[in-house]
Amino acid sequence: MPAAVPYQTADLSAVGLTEQQCSESVRYVDADGTLFAAHDAVGALLRDAGRGWWLLGSLERVPGIHWLSGVAYRWIAKNRYRLPGGTPACSLSDRH
């Protein structure tokens, strides 16, 4: 499975990202160095995770599902601090 690291501890400039970009949405850099953002990052990570996860990640690319995954991603991102496991660190109220 690909490694996941918090952007606050990652060498962002080494992969062509900024702190601003990473604070706006989840980012994923694949083995080829291709950058993905938001729901596309989640889909790419799932495809690269192997086993049965690649199927779920591949479904995310289907046009209607891709649109719906974008809607779901934005809703979850906006409300992540309200969801189970959410912490005050997830709140956007103290940012920008």
Buried (B, 14 or more C-beta within 10 A) or exposed (E): EEEEEEBEEBEBEEEEBEEEBBEBBBBBBBEEEEBBBBBBBBBBBBBBBEEEBEEEBEBBEEEEBBEEBBEEBEEEBEEBBEEEEEEEEEEEEEEE
